[in-house]
Amino acid sequence: MIKVHDKQWFIDRIGKRIYREKNICNCQVCTTVHKEGLIITDEQHANYLYDCQELDLIYYENTNRKIR
C-alpha cells in the first residue's frame, strides 16, 4: 500500500478534524470516523494516523471529497 499523505500532512492538521474514507470494515469506530471525523490531538496522534495508511485506512479533510 502506498501512503496517500506524507507525515507532514497529518502534522499540519493537528487540532483539525479529518475523516476516514469508507472501507470494508463496518465497526462502530470506522463508521463514526467516516461520518463524524476525528480531531488530530498532537504529533504522536498524527504519526499514528500516518502509519494507519498501511492498513488501508485513508483520511481526507472533508466529507465531500474522496482521495481515491
PyMOL commands that set and color helices and strands:
alter all, ss='L'
color gray80, all
select helices_A, chain A and resi 7-11+28-36+43-55
alter helices_A, ss='H'
color red, helices_A
select strands_A, chain A and resi 17-20+38-39+59-60
alter strands_A, ss='S'
color yellow, strands_A
deselect
rebuild
show_as cartoon
